[in-house]
Amino acid sequence: MAILERFVPINFSGGRNYVDAATGWCWPRRVRKELVYLRGSQRRFFRISNRVVRCRRGMLVGKSGRTTQLTTGRITDCSATVRVNYGGGRVALFYDQIVIRGLRGNFSAGGDSGSVIWTWDRRRNPVGLLFAGGGGLTIANKMTRVVRALDINLYT
């Protein structure tokens, strides 16, 4: 559905990483701006804000992912340092990451990477971009860092 436009290279040599993200060009008429989740067998659509906000410990957040659909969680850390295993002996160190624990089971699972994480309130402001997880925790890049690293504006 998209053509790779730009990406942030990952340093696997022990250097600092802050973002694992990319953008793609798509045909706007073929892609909806709304996010989607399934409720039973019905699709539900909703929008999020384009106003990025900073992470706050204890903040209630949500996301709609391919695998786990619509989930809610609570931010437990806004400045974590994590090692992420990309397979094939490639491990990268990420600094200043958001850590989220699901409220009812896991917040995310494999296949949910790339989901926007937003405030669980009526504003639905973007906070992070999901990119890793395990052991019941989800790891996200700060959306402030993502938009800066990719030099993008959010249009929702």
C-alpha positions in Angstrom: 0.0 0.0 0.0 3.0 2.3 0.2 6.4 3.0 -1.3 9.3 3.5 1.1 10.0 7.2 1.3 12.5 7.7 4.1 13.7 5.9 7.2 15.9 6.3 10.2 18.9 4.0 10.0 19.5 1.8 13.1 22.9 1.6 14.6 23.8 -2.0 15.6 27.4 -1.2 16.7 26.5 0.0 20.2 25.7 3.6 19.2 22.6 5.5 20.4 19.3 4.9 18.7 16.1 6.9 19.5 13.8 6.0 16.7 12.9 3.0 14.6 10.6 4.5 12.0 10.0 5.1 8.4 7.5 6.9 6.1 5.9 5.7 2.9 4.2 7.4 0.0 0.8 6.1 -0.7 -2.1 6.9 -3.0 -4.2 9.2 -0.7 -7.5 8.2 -2.3 -6.9 4.6 -1.4 -6.0 5.1 2.3 -8.4 6.2 5.0 -7.2 8.8 7.6 -9.3 7.1 10.3 -8.0 4.4 12.5 -9.9 1.1 12.6 -10.7 -1.6 15.1 -13.0 -4.6 15.1 -15.9 -4.9 17.6 -17.2 -8.3 17.1 -17.5 -8.7 13.3 -18.0 -5.0 12.7 -15.4 -2.4 11.7 -15.3 0.8 13.7 -13.5 3.9 12.6 -12.3 6.9 14.6 -9.8 9.7 14.3 -6.9 10.9 16.4 -5.5 14.4 16.8 -2.5 15.6 14.9 -1.2 17.5 18.0 1.7 15.5 19.4 2.0 15.6 23.2 4.9 14.6 25.5 4.9 11.4 27.5 3.9 11.5 31.2 4.4 8.6 33.6 1.0 7.2 34.6 -0.7 8.5 31.4 -3.5 6.4 30.1 -3.0 5.5 26.4 -4.6 3.5 23.6 -3.7 2.1 20.3 -5.3 0.2 17.4 -3.0 -2.6 16.2 -3.2 -5.2 13.5 -2.9 -8.1 15.9 -4.4 -7.0 19.2 -6.9 -4.5 17.8 -8.0 -1.7 20.3 -6.2 -1.9 23.6 -5.5 0.4 26.6 -2.5 0.7 28.8 -0.6 2.9 31.2 2.8 4.5 30.7 5.2 3.2 33.3 8.4 4.9 32.1 9.1 7.9 29.8 12.9 7.6 29.5 13.8 3.9 29.4 16.9 2.5 27.8 16.2 -0.9 26.1 18.0 -3.5 24.0 16.0 -4.7 21.0 16.9 -8.0 19.3 16.3 -7.8 15.6 17.4 -11.4 15.0 20.5 -12.7 13.2 22.7 -11.5 16.1 21.6 -7.9 15.5 20.9 -6.1 18.8 20.3 -2.3 19.0 20.3 -0.1 22.0 17.5 2.5 22.2 17.5 5.4 24.6 14.7 7.7 25.9 11.9 5.2 25.1 8.3 4.9 26.4 7.3 1.7 28.3 3.6 0.7 28.5 1.8 -2.0 30.4 -1.6 -3.1 29.3 -4.6 -2.6 31.6 -6.3 -5.9 30.6 -3.7 -8.3 29.3 -1.0 -7.4 26.8 -1.1 -3.9 25.3 0.5 -5.2 22.1 1.8 -8.3 20.2 3.9 -9.1 17.1 2.3 -7.4 14.1 1.3 -4.3 16.0 4.5 -2.4 15.3 4.0 0.9 13.7 0.8 1.6 15.6 0.3 5.1 16.9 -0.1 5.4 20.6 -2.4 8.2 21.7 -3.9 9.6 24.9 -6.9 7.7 26.1 -9.2 10.7 26.3 -11.5 12.7 24.0 -8.5 14.5 22.4 -6.6 11.3 21.4 -3.2 13.1 21.0 -0.4 11.1 19.6 2.3 10.2 22.2 4.4 7.4 20.7 5.0 4.9 17.9 5.0 1.3 18.9 8.1 -0.6 17.7 9.0 -3.4 20.2 7.8 -5.4 23.2 8.0 -8.5 25.3 7.4 -9.8 28.7 4.0 -8.0 29.0 5.6 -4.6 28.2 5.3 -2.5 25.0 8.1 -0.2 23.9 7.4 3.0 21.9 9.5 5.8 20.4 8.4 9.2 21.5 6.3 10.8 18.8 8.1 14.1 19.3 11.3 12.3 18.3 9.7 10.4 15.4 8.3 13.6 13.7 11.6 15.4 14.1 13.8 12.4 12.9 11.6 11.9 9.8 10.9 15.6 9.2 7.2 15.1 9.0 3.9 16.6 10.0 1.0 14.5 11.1 -2.2 14.8 9.1 -5.1 13.0 10.6 
